[in-house]
Amino acid sequence: MTRGDGKMAGTVGLGIIGCGQIAPSHIRNSQDDPRVRWAAACDLRPEAVAERADEFGIPGRYTAVEDLLADPDVDAVIVATGPEAHLEPTVAAFEAGRHVLVEKPVAVNAAEVETMLAAQREGLVGACCSARFRSTPGARAASELIASGELGAVRRLSADVLLPPPASYDGTSPFFLHRPGWGGQGILADWGCYDLDFLLGIAGWGHEPELVLASMSGLPARYRAIAEPRNDVELSVAAQARMTGGAVLDYRRAGFAAVDAQRGAWRIECEHGALDLDLMPGSPQAVVHRYAADGVHSETLVAEPYDWPLIHRGPVIDFVEAILEGREPMTGLRNAVVVQRLTDAMYASARSGEAVACG
């Protein structure tokens, strides 16, 4: 059935701004959903537009954002540029009356996210892809359990993630060490937004930073001797934060850590028990521990690991559903600005060596 404007009822026409590395993941993993119409692609590079549009049969092809936004088949856009170029197309899309899904990290600082929010008109959905890892059955089950109130108030949020160096480091990875235009950010922006969104989102977005203390370090000397980074940003971050609602955050993520295999633990501790979670595709995905008179009883909520297409599909389908259902997305821009304020405070504290007040 078609609407009066000729579009299929119950569908959303999507346009993508930025046809680089992440664009195919958005398109490939959502194009089979009958509610999705891939209507247009845009990039400053005509060859990139042609490549993506030919690959996926996308009709609208543009090299200027304003031209894509003038396409009547485009109801909503995904901004898939680098973070340093998220602000302008997001604001332009909102001003043109389009819904917007912004790639992660949402911006290079909280002031930019606040500018996006100021441009977001009533009735338009604004979302962020930092929600990817909350698309899984494990994250959903954990969110539902926290929301039920069974475990009581959240007391502590923690993530401790250690990543070994590449097996044969040649100075080309990770990408943010070699892309100076990527907003002057490193592992905290690249992966930290996922960790923080995962914990704060599962906890129901009820906690905002009040006071933050953080330290950071860059590429270890042994690897600097092989290749100096072009973008001398952090590869390791450790932080503590006092959050509203009586919770605390303990956070560590380190690349090039002195470990022989990746280690990761994500945990939410509550008044009546705790959740052990796995952001990555490991098993089990979610385990709940409940206090009892005879000790602690543990139960696996979700054992099966996910596959990566589910992760890449999640934010796009949630975005489309939020538009069609008139609801908030998993991570709206008001949530994303909390993650960015926390991130900004970690950078500020690491620079100053002192705790930074937020809010």
C-alpha positions, 0 to 999 in steps of 0.5 A: 500500500502506498501513501499519498506521497507515493511512498510505501506505508510503514517504511522509512526511506534512508539516506547515508552520509559518508560512504566509507568503511562503516557504510556497507555494514549499515546497508547490508545488515538492514536491507532485508527488513521490509520497513527499510528503503535505502533511498540515497547515498552521499559522499564528497567523493563521487567514486565512493558514492558510485561504489556504494550505490552500485553495490546495493542498488541505491537510486539517489546519488549525491556529493552534497548533503543539501542535495540528499536532504532535498530528495523527497524519498529520504525520510531519515539519514545515517551520518557515517562520516568521521566524528569530526564531521558529524555536527554539520550534517546532523544539524542540517538534517534536523533543520530539513525535518529528517530523523538522524542516526549518528555514528559513534562517537557521537561528536568530539565534545559535549558542546557539539552534541548539545548543538545537535539537540538544540536543532532536533525538532519535536517529533524527530528521532535523534539516535547514536550508534554507540548502542550497538552492543545493547542490541543483543539478547544478553543486553536486553535480558539484563536491561529488563532485569534492572528495569524490573527493580528485582535487583534494587538500586544500582551501586557500581558499574564497572568495565575492565578490558585489556587488549594485547598488541598486534601479533606483528605491529607494523605501525598501521594500527589502530587506525586512530593513531594514524588519522590525525583528523579523527578528532584528536581522540583515541581508544576512549572515543573509539571503544569507550563510548561502547563500554559506557553506553552498554553499562549506562544503558542497561542500567536505564540511563539513570546515572550521570557523572558528578565527579571524575578522576582519570589517567591515560597513556599512549603507545608503549616505548617498545612500539614507538621504536617501530613507528611513532604515531601521527596522532599521539592519543591515548591507548589506555585509560583508567577512570573512576566516577561518582555518579548520580543516584548513589552509583560509582563507575570503575572503568579501564580499557587498555590497548597494547596491554601486557596480556597474551589474549583479550580479557574483558569484564563488564559488571553491574552491582546492585543492592540485591545482587549483580550482573556479569555481562559480556559486551563481546560475542562470548558465552555466557552473555549474561549471568545474574547473581542474587543474594540469598539466606544461604549465600549467592545464587547464580543463574545464566540469563543468556548463554548463546553468543551473538554474531556480528551482523546482529550488532551492525543491524541493531542501531539501524533497525531500532532507529527505524522502529523508533520512527515508525512507533514514535518512541525514543531509540535505545540511545537518544542524543540526550543519552549520548550527551551524557556519555560524551560529558563523561568522556570529556571529563575523563580527558580533562582529568587526565590532562590536569591530573585532578578530579573534574566536576561535571554537571 
